């Protein structure tokens, strides 16, 4: 019996890439870490400055929490924070309610008509903020003969409602497309009134889209400057306008950093809580 030499895997051209895969895995993790760090470095720096006892951002004194406790001591800053929260909360509430109702209405149209309406909805999103701000300012100026004191909280809330409404509509519509198109008709056939069917059947099915749209609208409203600057009135400043007016100073009041850090933490907490609630709801549905 003739014994033939056994060929090795290397002779067949096989190459061991095990070491190369390990290097690739480590490099990919390092790259992801760098990207995450670059995305969140501004938030990290802001949080660090909120704990800095020194008002000079170029040097770190000692760890302190006084800026969090003294957040409302400066009257102009406290007023700006209050105006920001009131404007954003009212505008977000109105945008969420109206945006949800409009999205349901748009979804009821046929596909071609729906696309035409969505084109008009997307124009404010694509339009430059400065163009939107100046346009709204001109529109509100036309109302001055009728409402002499319209510029102020009223105009700012209306302006924020104008540019946050499309975000809510865009967030709710995809969730409506995921629902059964006959869901509303089925509820009506069972004798439920239209408004009750919308409240009890449709809204629970699109809660995730409503919440994401509400959070997005609130975020866009809180940090807006350009549109707010053109539509506000004398003596009514939100936080972004107050910061703009303080740019001439060498350093901002560190309480601004404290408020921004708290706002970020609250937003993050709401997101995590909502995510946990949604996961628990999915697990219950799977068990059922």
Beta strands, then each sheet from edge to edge (+ up, - down):
end
